[in-house]
């Protein structure tokens, strides 16, 4: 099994104080990042964030649609996976 990597990032003094007061800040940070990644906007690749209501709508939409990057224009395309009648 591969050993976990360490990631560092800068924080302002107020956030540092809050994090230092947490009993298990590594677990908190991992959990917060995983939660945030679940709400990354799939169309802007993370420049925006989906609200819980938008995430619910997107999940329903994504059941029958896919996202693909166009090989010619390098733009995002939405693909419908529903067969036409």
C-alpha positions as CSV (number, residue, x, y, z in Angstrom):
1,X,0.0,0.0,0.0
2,X,1.3,3.4,-1.0
3,X,2.2,5.8,1.9
4,X,0.0,8.9,2.0
5,X,1.5,12.1,0.7
6,X,1.7,15.3,2.7
7,X,0.2,18.5,1.3
8,X,0.9,21.9,2.8
9,X,-0.9,25.2,2.2
10,X,-0.8,28.7,3.6
11,X,-3.5,30.1,5.9
12,X,-4.1,33.4,7.5
13,X,-3.5,33.8,11.3
14,X,-7.2,33.6,12.2
15,X,-7.7,30.3,10.3
16,X,-4.5,28.9,11.8
17,X,-5.7,29.7,15.3
18,X,-9.0,27.9,14.6
19,X,-7.3,24.9,13.1
20,X,-4.8,24.6,16.0
21,X,-7.6,24.4,18.5
22,X,-9.1,21.3,16.7
23,X,-8.4,17.9,18.2
24,X,-7.9,16.2,14.9
25,X,-7.2,18.9,12.3
26,X,-5.8,16.5,9.7
27,X,-9.0,14.5,9.6
28,X,-11.1,17.7,9.6
29,X,-9.2,19.1,6.7
30,X,-9.4,15.8,4.7
31,X,-13.1,15.7,5.3
32,X,-13.7,19.3,4.4
33,X,-11.7,18.9,1.1
34,X,-13.6,15.7,0.2
35,X,-16.9,17.5,0.9
36,X,-15.9,20.5,-1.2
37,X,-14.9,18.3,-4.1
38,X,-18.4,16.8,-4.2
39,X,-19.7,20.3,-4.8
40,X,-17.2,21.5,-7.5
41,X,-19.1,22.8,-10.5
42,X,-18.5,20.2,-13.3
43,X,-18.8,22.8,-16.1
44,X,-16.2,25.2,-14.9
45,X,-13.9,22.6,-13.4
46,X,-13.9,24.0,-9.9
47,X,-14.0,27.8,-10.6
48,X,-17.4,27.7,-9.1
49,X,-19.2,25.7,-6.4
50,X,-22.7,24.1,-6.5
51,X,-25.1,24.9,-3.7
52,X,-26.7,21.8,-2.2
53,X,-29.9,22.5,-4.2
54,X,-27.9,22.9,-7.4
55,X,-25.9,19.7,-6.6
56,X,-29.2,17.8,-6.3
57,X,-30.4,19.1,-9.6
58,X,-27.1,18.4,-11.3
59,X,-27.0,14.8,-10.0
60,X,-30.4,14.2,-11.5
61,X,-29.3,15.8,-14.8
62,X,-26.1,13.8,-14.9
63,X,-27.9,10.5,-14.7
64,X,-28.7,10.9,-18.4
65,X,-26.0,13.3,-19.5
66,X,-22.2,13.3,-19.6
67,X,-19.5,15.9,-19.8
68,X,-16.7,15.6,-22.4
69,X,-13.9,18.0,-23.5
70,X,-14.1,18.6,-27.2
71,X,-10.9,17.4,-28.9
72,X,-11.0,20.2,-31.5
73,X,-12.0,23.3,-29.4
74,X,-10.9,22.1,-26.0
75,X,-14.3,23.3,-24.7
76,X,-16.7,21.4,-22.4
77,X,-19.6,19.6,-24.2
78,X,-22.7,18.1,-22.6
79,X,-23.7,14.8,-24.1
80,X,-27.2,13.4,-23.8
81,X,-27.2,9.6,-23.1
82,X,-31.0,9.3,-23.7
83,X,-32.0,7.5,-26.8
84,X,-34.3,9.4,-29.2
85,X,-37.7,8.1,-29.7
